Amino acid sequence: MRMIWAAVAVVLWAVAAPAEPVDGETARALVVDARAAEAVILPQPFLGEQDSKTLAVVAEQQKYYGAIAVAPSEGLLSTATVAAANYHDVATARAVALKGCDARRQGGRACVIVAEIRPRGWQARPLQLNADASAALHKQYRRGRGPKALAISPGTGQWHLEKGEGASAAALDGCAAKARTDDCRIVVAD
């Protein structure tokens, strides 16, 4: 029963999660500390058994969160096949993979997602970071005292960690420089 209430609390927190950043201790409790990704193969009628095996091997070598899109009329080994990896959530990775695949396909049906890449043992959480940002949060962020901040770009998967005075502004600037977008936001700050 305690597990059920804990799960309900996480879901309610996720639904009502403030737009404000969380502190490092809370972030480490929320973010998966998985060193390995797992591939979830989404069966499609045009994929054979060997295609599915190949896809699983390729997908498991990618960083989470990710997705692989394929043009059904061209098959897995087409130049239209796109893997989008190391994003902060599967939904963005799916959108990027589909957009890239559709731009490359030579006609036929629209691209479809054939695999998702997630941390091993994944469950939806109110704060998700890609593999690199998760590792930085668990290893680098916790070191040292004083101000620190982690900014992410949800649309590109980029991130930036800063410590010291003005950490939040510097993290946003660093993230924006890497992402070349204006969607960076602080997700962890102390």
C-alpha positions, 0 to 999 in steps of 0.5 A: 500500500505504501508503494501505491501512495508513493506512486500516486504522490509522484504522479500528482507532483508531476501533474502539478510540478511547478515551472521552478527548478528543483534543488540538487537533492530532489533532482537526484531522487527524481532523475534516473541514474541508469548507465545503460539504455534499453531499446523498446522495439515497436513491431511494424509489418514491414520489419522482418525478424532479422530487421528487428534484431539489427534494430535492437542492437543499434538502438541499445548502443544509443544514449537515452532518450531516443527514437528511431524512425523508418520509411515503411516503403524503403525499409530499415537499411534506407538512407531515410532511417533516422535515429535521434538520441540523447534528448531529455524525453522520448516525445522530443526524440520521436518528433526529431526522428520522424521529421528527419526521416520524412525529410529524407524519404523518397516518397511512399508512406510517412515514416514511423517510429520503430524503436524507443531508447530509454534508461533501463527500468524507465518509468515516467518521472517529473524531471527527465534528463538525457544520459549525459546530463543525468551523469553530470547531475549525479557526478559533477553537480553534487561536488562543491558548495555554493551556487550551482545550476543546470540548464537544459534545452528541451528541444535539442537535448543540450544542457549546461552546468555551472557553479559559482556566483551567477551560476543560473545566468551562466548555465542559461548562456552556456546552454543557449550557446550549445543549443543555438535556441532560446528554449533553455531553462533552469531545471536544477538550482541550489 
